[in-house]
Amino acid sequence: MASPRTVTIVALSVALGLFFVFMGTIKLTPRLSKDAYSEMKRAYKSYVRALPLLKKMGINSILLRKSIGALEVACGIVMTLVPGRPKDVANFFLLLLVLAVLFFHQLVGDPLKRYAHALVFGILLTCRLLIARKPEERSSEKKPLPGNAEEQPSLYEKAPQGKVKVS
């Protein structure tokens, strides 16, 4: 049977992966939701206006939105389907993206309700990464069972067996 740690990592990986595939797809195409797609376009225009450095670098709102969306879809697919170390790398990139999005929301002065989901998913990504990177406890270092020949004597058994002089 899988350990609770493994179940937690798999559940978080699949849930977070599917969420980011969905959100990245909304940034890339209006097929899922025309309203959400229009809102993403408006939001990314305000991000680029608020950060003139992006314009100087030649990054417009379309390029920013599509590159973030594509990265979310790619990392979401890795988080959902690919086993092993690549999940942790995808988790790290998604965490960086969430931090960038939180920065953008703060930059344009959005209210908390507009970016609360980013905070929650940032916390979930952090938890998943911490759980995945924590070394698993070894079950081979088990304590011997009572009655076993290798059992360590208790403190009472180590006490001297002679008479103790009390003054």
Solvent accessible surface area in square Angstrom, and as a share of the most:
residue,aa,sasa,rsa
1,M,243,1.09
2,A,55,0.42
3,S,38,0.25
4,P,114,0.72
5,R,62,0.23
6,T,55,0.32
7,V,85,0.49
8,T,53,0.31
9,I,26,0.13
10,V,79,0.45
11,A,58,0.45
12,L,30,0.15
13,S,0,0.00
14,V,55,0.32
15,A,61,0.47
16,L,1,0.01
17,G,0,0.00
18,L,101,0.50
19,F,44,0.18
20,F,7,0.03
21,V,39,0.23
22,F,101,0.42
23,M,29,0.13
24,G,0,0.00
25,T,35,0.20
26,I,8,0.04
27,K,11,0.05
28,L,58,0.29
29,T,34,0.19
30,P,53,0.33
31,R,222,0.81
32,L,94,0.47
33,S,39,0.25
34,K,153,0.65
35,D,122,0.63
36,A,30,0.23
37,Y,33,0.12
38,S,65,0.42
39,E,65,0.29
40,M,32,0.14
41,K,77,0.33
42,R,115,0.42
43,A,7,0.05
44,Y,5,0.02
45,K,96,0.41
46,S,18,0.12
47,Y,6,0.02
48,V,5,0.03
49,R,168,0.61
50,A,37,0.29
51,L,40,0.20
52,P,81,0.51
53,L,104,0.52
54,L,18,0.09
55,K,124,0.53
56,K,171,0.72
57,M,119,0.53
58,G,60,0.58
59,I,38,0.19
60,N,73,0.37
61,S,16,0.10
62,I,93,0.47
63,L,95,0.47
64,L,18,0.09
65,R,8,0.03
66,K,84,0.36
67,S,56,0.36
68,I,12,0.06
69,G,0,0.00
70,A,50,0.39
71,L,72,0.36
72,E,8,0.04
73,V,31,0.18
74,A,52,0.40
75,C,9,0.06
76,G,0,0.00
77,I,79,0.40
78,V,40,0.23
79,M,0,0.00
80,T,29,0.17
81,L,132,0.66
82,V,54,0.31
83,P,107,0.67
84,G,54,0.52
85,R,146,0.53
86,P,61,0.38
87,K,27,0.11
88,D,16,0.08
89,V,73,0.42
90,A,5,0.04
91,N,0,0.00
92,F,104,0.43
93,F,92,0.38
94,L,0,0.00
95,L,28,0.14
96,L,81,0.40
97,L,18,0.09
98,V,9,0.05
99,L,99,0.49
100,A,38,0.30
101,V,20,0.12
102,L,28,0.14
103,F,104,0.43
104,F,15,0.06
105,H,10,0.05
106,Q,107,0.47
107,L,67,0.33
108,V,46,0.27
109,G,59,0.57
110,D,27,0.14
111,P,74,0.46
112,L,105,0.52
113,K,173,0.73
114,R,74,0.27
115,Y,24,0.09
116,A,37,0.29
117,H,79,0.35
118,A,7,0.05
119,L,69,0.34
120,V,81,0.46
121,F,42,0.18
122,G,8,0.08
123,I,108,0.55
124,L,59,0.30
125,L,0,0.00
126,T,53,0.31
127,C,55,0.33
128,R,4,0.01
129,L,32,0.16
130,L,121,0.60
131,I,53,0.27
132,A,18,0.14
133,R,122,0.45
134,K,117,0.49
135,P,113,0.71
136,E,87,0.39
137,E,146,0.65
138,R,182,0.66
139,S,81,0.52
140,S,101,0.65
141,E,145,0.65
142,K,155,0.66
143,K,177,0.75
144,P,62,0.39
145,L,135,0.67
146,P,120,0.75
147,G,77,0.74
148,N,67,0.34
149,A,107,0.83
150,E,131,0.59
151,E,85,0.38
152,Q,138,0.61
153,P,64,0.41
154,S,55,0.36
155,L,148,0.73
156,Y,195,0.74
157,E,114,0.51
158,K,132,0.56
159,A,48,0.37
160,P,116,0.73
161,Q,158,0.70
162,G,58,0.55
163,K,206,0.87
164,V,116,0.66
165,K,190,0.81
166,V,131,0.76
167,S,152,0.98
